[in-house]
């Protein structure tokens, strides 16, 4: 039996995959649970059209992310933190402070899309954060932690 998956199914396939399964597995489990639909000729046509439209939208979103990445390439952030004379920060600097600093520069970036070389930064110095704007578009941002 040929089916179109409506969501990811472990050890079977990803969403929108066209797969062959045994008749009983498809009719008694996948289709009633809403994991898949039978791949009739009309369902295949709708599936192909949905994939084409989704690819067009995805391409547009990726182009916007690349444009934003081009603007952010030369960006250098300076983040102030209270620190001791030896260079240790009281507390730590994490993605929240970087997101706030980016917001001040005019970039609205979610803190969950920012990754640091370490989980938390506890010393003054220069670091590099990676921002994931899209599945295929990542940009590195240099930032410096200075004592206030």
C-alpha positions in Angstrom: 0.0 0.0 0.0 1.3 3.4 -0.9 0.8 6.3 1.5 1.7 9.9 2.0 3.0 10.7 5.5 1.4 13.7 7.3 4.0 13.8 10.0 7.3 12.2 10.9 7.0 8.5 11.7 10.0 6.9 13.4 11.8 4.2 11.3 9.4 4.9 8.4 10.0 8.4 7.0 9.6 12.1 7.3 6.6 14.3 6.8 5.4 14.4 3.1 7.3 11.3 2.1 5.6 8.8 -0.2 6.3 5.3 1.2 5.1 1.8 0.7 3.9 -0.1 3.8 2.0 -3.3 4.3 -1.8 -3.0 3.9 -2.7 -3.7 7.5 -0.2 -1.3 8.9 -1.5 1.5 6.7 -5.2 0.8 7.0 -5.3 -0.2 10.7 -2.7 2.1 12.3 -1.2 4.9 10.2 -4.4 6.2 8.5 -6.8 6.0 11.5 -4.2 7.7 13.8 -3.8 10.6 11.3 -0.1 9.8 10.6 -0.8 9.3 6.8 -3.3 9.3 4.0 -3.8 6.8 1.2 -1.8 7.8 -1.9 -4.6 8.0 -4.5 -4.0 9.8 -7.8 -5.8 12.9 -6.6 -3.9 12.9 -3.2 -0.6 12.6 -5.1 -1.5 15.6 -7.3 -2.4 17.7 -4.2 0.8 16.5 -2.5 2.9 17.6 -5.5 1.2 21.0 -5.6 1.6 21.5 -1.8 5.3 20.6 -2.1 5.8 23.1 -5.0 4.1 25.9 -3.1 6.1 25.1 0.1 9.3 25.2 -1.9 8.5 28.6 -3.2 7.7 30.0 0.3 10.9 28.3 1.7 13.0 29.9 -1.0 11.6 33.4 -0.2 12.2 32.9 3.5 15.8 31.7 2.8 16.5 34.8 0.6 15.3 37.1 3.4 17.6 35.3 5.9 20.5 35.6 3.5 19.9 39.3 3.2 19.8 39.7 7.0 23.0 37.7 7.3 24.7 40.0 4.8 23.8 43.0 7.0 25.0 41.2 10.2 28.4 40.0 8.9 30.5 43.0 10.0 28.5 43.6 13.2 30.5 43.9 16.4 28.8 43.9 19.8 30.0 45.3 23.1 28.3 44.0 26.2 29.0 45.5 29.6 29.1 43.4 32.7 30.1 43.9 36.3 33.5 42.3 36.8 36.2 41.9 39.4 39.7 43.3 38.9 40.9 39.8 37.8 38.5 39.7 34.9 35.8 37.4 36.3 32.3 38.5 35.7 29.8 38.6 38.6 27.2 36.3 37.2 27.4 35.4 33.5 26.7 36.5 30.0 24.4 34.3 28.0 22.1 34.5 24.9 19.6 36.8 26.5 22.2 39.7 26.8 23.3 39.1 23.2 19.7 39.2 22.0 19.1 42.4 23.8 22.3 43.9 22.4 21.2 42.9 18.9 17.8 44.4 19.5 19.5 47.7 20.4 21.3 47.6 17.0 18.0 47.0 15.2 18.0 43.3 14.7 15.1 41.3 16.1 16.6 37.9 16.8 15.2 35.2 19.1 17.6 34.2 21.8 16.9 30.5 21.1 18.5 30.9 17.6 21.8 32.1 19.2 24.5 29.6 20.2 27.6 30.4 22.2 30.9 28.5 22.3 30.2 27.8 25.9 26.8 27.7 27.7 27.6 30.8 29.8 30.5 33.2 29.5 32.1 34.1 32.9 35.2 36.1 31.9 35.9 39.4 30.1 37.2 39.0 26.5 36.3 38.6 22.9 34.0 35.8 21.8 32.1 34.6 18.8 28.4 33.6 18.7 26.6 31.8 15.9 23.1 32.9 14.9 20.9 30.5 13.0 18.6 32.6 10.8 17.4 29.7 8.7 18.0 26.0 8.4 20.7 26.7 5.8 21.8 30.2 6.8 24.1 30.8 9.8 26.1 33.9 10.6 28.9 34.4 13.1 28.9 37.5 15.3 31.9 38.8 17.2 31.2 40.3 20.6 33.3 41.7 23.4 32.6 41.5 27.1 33.9 44.6 28.9 33.8 45.6 32.5 31.4 48.3 33.6 
